[in-house]
Amino acid sequence: MNKEEFINSLKELNINITQKDLEKLNLYYNILVEENKKYNLTSITEEPLVYLKHFYDSLTITKIIELNNQTLCDIGTGAGFPGVVLQIMYPNLKVTLIESNNKKCNFLNILKEKLDLPNLTIINSRAEDYSKNNREIFDIVTSRAVAPLKHLLEYSIPLVKVNGYYIAMKSNIDNEITNIENYYKKLDITKINEIKFKLPIENSNRTLIIYKKNNKTNSLYPRKYTEIKKKDI
């Protein structure tokens, strides 16, 4: 995806990108490539692929929710996807990034400074640990993390305000939804929409699922990481 294709694809998402936004994304890309030489941030470093699989893909969340002045948390953000991209394009969002890897957090702090993102907060923690002490504080929680959907729900839902939303950004979820209804019941959430689509150009599968939180989460959740991995709730 070259930059012209990127701009045109964003128009289809009803996003009109400014020159300033483009400059920040270009700087983001340059910092990403330079820092990636020192330690592994992403296996995707070719510019057209970064614009497609990281920048554009991050912004597809707007297919399922409107972003304004909310608080948003990105769990397992890695090199900042989707959280940093959303912060650039929606500067009035208050974005919190949760990342357990120290080196990746150092990279995110470099981005925060060099891209001038005052509304960005970086938390060096495991998601389930952070969720224990920061409950019901975000309007929206999302993730492009590789963890199974059940695990992501248990990590994320405690962070979401009552009547707020969790959005899973996945590829194909067909093998992740077996016996998931018990998670809806125990976490008291409702699935309100699911959108399947293909990324432009390469046509890889994508799925967005949005859940609404109905009531405060039972203090039993999230469980410890070892318990989450070992047994369903």
N, C-alpha and C positions, 0 to 999 in steps of 0.2 A: 504494500500500500504506500504509494508515494504521497507527498503532502497535499497535492491537489485532490487525489482520491480520498484522502483523510478528511479534508474540508467538506467535500461533496457528500461523503457518507454521514458526517455530523449533521448536515442540513436535513438529511432524511430522519434524523433523530430530533429535529427541531432545535438544534444547537447551532447558533451562529458564533463562530469563534473569532476573537479579535486578534489583531496583530500582536498585541501584548501577550495574549494567551499562547500564541504560536511561538513567540520568543522564549517564553518560560518552558514550554514543552521541548523546544530545541535544546535549551540549556540543560534540562532534566536528562535528555538523551545523552548529551555529551558527558555529563557528570557520571551517569550510569556506566557508560562504556569505559571511562577512565578508572573509576573505582572497581569495576569488575575485573580489571587486570590484577588487582591486589588480592581479592578474595571473591568467592563465588556469590554473586547476587542473582544472576539469571543466566540460563543457557541461551537465551535469545538476545543477540546483540546487533544483528543486522538492522539498519535503520528502518527499512520497509516493514520488517516483521515486528519491531518494537512498536511502531505506529499502529499496526493492525492488532497484534495479539496482546499488547499491554495498554496502549493509550486508548484506542477505539473500543476495545473489549471492555475496559473499565467503565466507559461512558454508556454502555448499553443498559446499565441499571436504570437509565431514564425511560426505558421502554415500559417499566413496571411501576415507577413512582416518580412524583414530581418533587424536585429538590428546591428548597427555598432557604429559610433561615434556621433550619433544624440543627440539632446536635446529631452527629453521625459517628459511629465507631466501626473501624475496620479491623477485624480479628485476623491474625496471621498475615499481616500485610506484606511481609517479605521486603521487596525493594520499593514498596509504596503503591501497590496495585490492589484495589482501585483508589485507595484513600487519598494519595497525593494528587493523582489526576483530577479527582473530584474537587479537591481543595483549590487547585489552579482554576478550574472552570467555574466553580461556585464559591467565590471567596467569602461569601457571607455565611457559609456553612461553618460550624465549629466541629472540626474533624479530630478524632482521637485514633491513633494507630497503636495497635497492640502487637508486639513482636518479641518473641523470646530469645532471638539470636542477638548477642551483643554487637557483633560487627555490622549486622544489618541496621540496628538502631543507630550506630555511629553514622552510617551512610544516610539514614533518614534525618538525622540532626544536621548534617551537611546540606541536604536539600532544603530543609526548613530555613536555614540561614541564607543560602545563596539564591533561593527562589523567593525570598521575602514572604513567608507564609505565617503571619502572626497568629492565625486562628488554628494552627496545627499543633497538636499535643502528641508526644511520642512516649509510650509506656513500654519499658523493657520488662516483660512479665509473660508467664504462661496465661492463656486466656482463662482457664478454670480457676487459677489463683486470683486473678484480678476480679473475676466475677463474684467471688466470695465476699469481697468487701466493697463492691461498687455496684449496688443493686438498683435497678429501675431508674437509671440516670440518662439514658439516651433515647431520642425519638426514633432513630433508625440504627440498627446494627446490621452489618453485612460482612461477607467474606468471599474471597475467591480461593480459599485454602483448600488443600487437597484432602483434608480429613473427611471421613464419611459424613453424610448429611445428619445422621442421628447424633453423632458427636458434636457437630457444629450447633445443632439445636440446643443441646444441653449446655454447651459453653456460652451460647449467645443470649438465650431467652432471659436469664436472670438480669442481664444488663439493660434490657429493653423496658422503657416505661410502660405502665398499663395503658392500653390503647395505642401503643407504638408498634413498630414493625421490625421483623427480621427478614432480610432478603438473602437467599442463597444464590450465588452465581456459580453454576456448575456447567459441565459439558453434558454428559449423558447420565441420568439418575436412575435408569431402569433397574440397576442392580443394587440400589441404595434404599429402596422404599418398602422392603419386606418388613411386615410387622411394625411399621412406623406409627400406626394409629395410637399405640399406647403412649408414645411421646407427646402426641397432641393432647391426650387426656391428662397425663401427669404434669405437663408443663402449662396446661390450660391455654392452648393456642389454637387458632383457626387458620387453615390454609385458605387464602382468599383469591389467589390467582397464580397461574403458572403459564409461562410463555416459552415456547420452543422456537428457535430460529437458527439460521446459519450465518457465520461470519462472512463478510464479503470476500471475494477473490478466492479464498481457499476452501470455503464452504464447510468448515468444521462445525460440529453441532454445539449448540449452547442452550442452556435452560436457566430461566430465572423463576424463582418461586418466592412468593411473598406471604408471610404469616403475620397475623395480628395477635397481639398478646391481650388476653381477656382479663386476667387478674394477677396479683402479685405471685411470684414464683415461690413454691415451697422451699424452705431453707435447706432441705435435703440436697438441693441441686444448685450448682453442679457438684457431682461427686469427685473424688480424687481421680487423677488421670488413669491410674492402674485399674480402678473400678469401672471407669467409663469404657475402657478398652475391653475389659474382661466380660462384662455382662450388660445387656440392655436394661433399661429401667422398667 
